[in-house]
Amino acid sequence: DPHDLVRTPEGQMTGNCISVISRFRFRASGNGYQPDMILYNGVRFTVKALKRWDRYGAGFLLAVAESEHAADPAP
């Protein structure tokens, strides 16, 4: 889970992730192409995982995207 606590000798942190539910066909990393990027509130996120999300109907996906930066700008 990208929201898990990561502990290192330098300190601890959690990942900054968002979840997006959409019919748009996002891509995670794969053979021959790069993962999609999502720009949200001025922060770029990389799609890390995709899951079918049929709770809203056929064709919906849950995309989990992680921030590219260790510290994001303040709102």
C-alpha positions as CSV (number, residue, x, y, z in Angstrom):
1,D,0.0,0.0,0.0
2,P,1.5,3.4,-1.0
3,H,0.1,4.9,2.2
4,D,2.2,2.7,4.5
5,L,4.6,4.3,6.9
6,V,8.2,4.1,5.7
7,R,10.9,4.2,8.4
8,T,14.6,4.9,7.5
9,P,17.6,5.9,9.6
10,E,17.0,9.5,8.5
11,G,13.3,9.6,9.6
12,Q,9.9,8.4,8.7
13,M,7.3,9.4,6.1
14,T,4.2,8.2,4.2
15,G,3.7,8.4,0.5
16,N,1.5,11.1,-0.9
17,C,-1.0,9.2,-3.0
18,I,-4.4,9.9,-4.6
19,S,-7.1,7.5,-5.8
20,V,-9.0,8.3,-9.0
21,I,-12.2,6.4,-10.1
22,S,-12.9,7.0,-13.8
23,R,-13.9,5.4,-17.1
24,F,-10.7,6.9,-18.6
25,R,-8.3,4.1,-19.5
26,F,-5.3,5.1,-17.4
27,R,-2.0,3.2,-18.0
28,A,0.4,2.0,-15.3
29,S,4.0,1.1,-16.4
30,G,4.2,-1.7,-18.9
31,N,6.1,-3.0,-21.9
32,G,6.8,-0.2,-24.4
33,Y,5.1,2.7,-22.6
34,Q,5.4,5.0,-19.6
35,P,2.7,5.3,-16.9
36,D,0.2,8.1,-17.1
37,M,0.7,11.3,-15.1
38,I,-2.1,13.1,-13.3
39,L,-1.8,16.8,-12.4
40,Y,-3.8,17.5,-9.3
41,N,-3.7,20.8,-7.3
42,G,-0.4,21.7,-9.0
43,V,1.3,18.4,-8.0
44,R,2.2,15.6,-10.5
45,F,1.3,12.1,-9.7
46,T,2.4,8.9,-11.5
47,V,-0.1,6.0,-11.9
48,K,1.2,3.1,-9.9
49,A,-1.7,0.6,-9.9
50,L,-5.0,0.0,-11.6
51,K,-7.9,-2.1,-10.5
52,R,-11.3,-2.9,-12.0
53,W,-14.0,-0.9,-10.1
54,D,-17.3,-2.2,-11.1
55,R,-19.2,-0.7,-8.1
56,Y,-20.2,2.2,-10.3
57,G,-20.9,0.2,-13.4
58,A,-19.1,-1.6,-16.2
59,G,-15.9,0.1,-17.4
60,F,-14.8,2.0,-14.3
61,L,-11.2,1.8,-13.0
62,L,-9.5,2.7,-9.8
63,A,-6.2,4.3,-10.4
64,V,-3.7,4.8,-7.5
65,A,-1.2,7.5,-8.2
66,E,1.9,8.5,-6.2
67,S,3.4,12.0,-6.0
68,E,6.8,12.4,-7.7
69,H,8.1,14.6,-4.9
70,A,9.1,13.8,-1.3
71,A,7.6,17.1,-0.2
72,D,4.7,18.8,-2.1
73,P,4.2,22.6,-2.1
74,A,1.9,24.0,0.5
75,P,-1.7,24.8,-0.7
